[in-house]
Amino acid sequence: MAEAEAIIIKRVKKGGHDAHHGGAWKVAYADFVTAMMAFFLLLWLLNATTEAQKQGIADYFSPTSVSMSSGGAGGMLGGQTISSPGAMTSRTAVPSISIELKPTAGATDGDADVEGGANDKDKSAEQATENNAEALKKLEEQQKEIENAQFEAIEQQIRQAIQKTPELKDLEQSLLIDRTPDGLRIQVVDREGKPMFKSGSAEMLSHTKKLLAQISTAIKSVPNKVRITGHTDSVPFRGGKKGYGNWELSGDRAQASRRVLVDSGLDLERVESVAGRASRDPLLPDDPESARNRRIGILLLRMPPPKMPDAPRQAKPAQTPAAAGQEAGGKQTPATAPAAKPGRLDKDWTGPRVR
C-alpha cells in the first residue's frame, strides 16, 4: 500500500484587527457638531427677529426678489438686475441688507439682565457722575471767588489799621502782602534801622507786637488755617549758646510770633504749622545778607476744595424670620416652629432680626 502523502496545514495570522480603526469618526462627529450649532443658531434667529427681519433674511438668500428693476439698455441688452438702479460701484459687490435686531418679547430698554435689553442704569450713573463733576467745578470756582474777596478785605483792613495807628505808620514799608496758589501771604520784614526783633534774639520789639496784633484781628474772622514761618539772613549767627544758630533763631522767632497772634485772638486750632527756615528761602536771592531777608511769614491757607458727596446707601429690605433663620443656620425654619414674642429685638453676627 502506497505511503499516504503528508498533509501540510499552513495557518496565517492576520494582525491589525484589534488596532485603531482610524480617525474617520472624528470627521463625522465634527459634521454633527457643526450641524447642531447651525440648528441652534437658526432657533435663536427665529426667536430674536421680527417678521420683517425674517422676510429680509429670506430675501437675502433669494436676491432676485429684492429688486426687479430693469437693467441694461433694453432690447438685446435688456434684463433684470438685483442691485439698485444707477451706476455700478463695484463689480464684485455682493447684495446685502441691514438688519436691526430688537429685544425679545418681554424685554425693555432698561432690562439689563434680559437678553437684548439695554443697561440704562449705567447710562444714568455716568450722567450723574458728569453732572456731579460740573457742579463740583462750579463750587470750586465760587469758593475761590469768595476767598479772593475775603483776602482783599483782610489786606484792606490791615493797611487801614496801620494808617490809623501813629506808631505803625513807619512799618507800612515793612509789610508785604501778596497772593500765592496756597493762599494770602503776609510778611513782616526787617529794614535797616527798623528791626522786628532784638539783634540775635527772639525777643520781639513793641511795635512788632502791635503790628502782629492788628494782623491777628484781621484774620481771626475767617476759618482758614494759618502757617507761620521764621526766616533769617545768611550771616552766620554768633551767639553765646553753643550749637545755637540761624535754624534755632528762626524757629524761636516763629514761635514768638505764634504766641502773639494767639494772645491777640487767633484760635490756636487754626495754626497748622510753625517752622524755622533759617536762610533757605531768602526774600532777595541776589543779596542773601540783606536785612530784608530777616522776616516773619504768615500764610493764610486756602480752604480745601469741596468734595463730591457720597452716594446714599440703599437700605436692605427687611428679612422675614424664616429667611433670617435660613441665612444664619443654613436651614429653613419650619413653619410650625413656635413664634416668640414680637417685641423682642435680638442681635448676633447676622445682624438685627426679630425672633
Secondary structure, DSSP 8 states (H G I E B T S, - for coil): ----------------TTS---SHHHHHHHHHHHHHHHHHHHHHHHHHS-HHHHHHHHHHHSGGGT--EEETTSGGG-EEESS-SS--S-TT------------TT--TT-SSSTT---HHHHHHHHHHHHHHHHHHHHHHHHHHHHHHHHHHHHHHHHHHHHH-GGGGGGGGGEEEEEETTEEEEEEE-BTTB-SB-TTS--B-HHHHHHHHHHHHHHTTS---EEEEEE--SS----SSTT--HHHHHHHHHHHHHHHHHHTT--GGGEEEEEE-TTSS-SSTT-TT-GGG-EEEEEEE-------------------HHHHHHHHHSS---TTS----TT-EE--TT--EE-
